[in-house]
Amino acid sequence: MKKITAILLASSMLLLANEGAPKAHWGYTGHNTPDKWGSLSEKYRECGIGLNQSPINITNVLDAKLPPLSPEYGSKSKNIVNNGHTIQVNMTPGSTFKIDGKTFELKQFHFHSPSENHIEGKSFPLEAHFVNLDKDGNIAVVALMFEEGKANETLEKVWAKMPTKEGESNVLELANIANELLPEDKHYYRFNGSLTTPPCTEGVRWFVLKTPATVSKGQVEKFHHTMHHDNNRPIQPIDARIIVE
C-alpha cells in the first residue's frame, strides 16, 4: 500500500504531459490566474490557504554552513514536452542526489520565465526546477537561476527540440544533460516550501543554487514566444519560515 501511495503521489505532483489528457483549468492568464488557483478546485485549496508556499524572496538568510550539493545526474533525458504550462524535460532513471539520509531521483526538469524565486529582491529572466522524488514520494526541488549574458550552449541543445505547440512531445536523448546545466559551485539556499503549481502541495525541500548560469536574450525570447506568456507564480509570504545557507 505504501508503494502504491507513493506512486499516486508522484503522479499527481509532477507536471507530466499526456496528449490525451483533458486540458488543465489552471493557468497564468485570463480567468484562472495564480491568485484564483485556491478556489478553482478543492484539490487546489492549499494554493490559497497554505502557510509554506513557494516561490519566495530569499532574504534574511541564516548561516548554517551547509555543505554543497553533490547530485549524481548521470542519466540521459528521454523526451521534451510542451504541456501548456512549461517546457519540461523528462529523464530516464538513474540520476540521484542524497540529502537528509534520503536518496532522491531526478524525474524531470522544467522552466519558468521570469524566475519564480527572487534573491534579495532580484528577479532573473529564467529559472529551472529539477524535480526529485524519493521512494516515499517526498519531493526535493533544485532551482537554478539564469542571468542574461552569453548564450547557454547546453540549454541550446534543449531549446533545439522545444515543441512549439501545447501537448506536443519530441524525443530528446541527451546524455548528462542535467549535470551539464548545473554550475560547478553548488552552494545553495535552503527552505521548506511547496510546489509552485497546483495542487501547491507543501512539504517540498527547496535548494536554490547561489551561482547562476547564463542565458541569452534570444534564448529567453524563444521560450516566451513558445509559451505566449509569463509562467511564474508570484512571490508568496515567508511567514515563520527560516532560510539557511
Secondary structure, 3 states (H helix, E strand, C coil): CHHHHHHHHHHHHCCCCCCCCCCCCCCCCCCCCHHHHHHHCHHHCHHHHCCCCCCCEECCCECCCCCCCCCECCCEEEEEEECCCCEEEEECCCCEEEECCEEEEEEEEEEECCCCCEECCECCCEEEEEEEECCCCCEEEEEEEEEECCCCHHHHHHHCCCCCCCCCEEECCCECHHHHHCCCCCCEEEEEEECCCCCCCEEEEEEEECCCEEECHHHHHHHHHHHCCCCCCCCCCCCCCCCEC
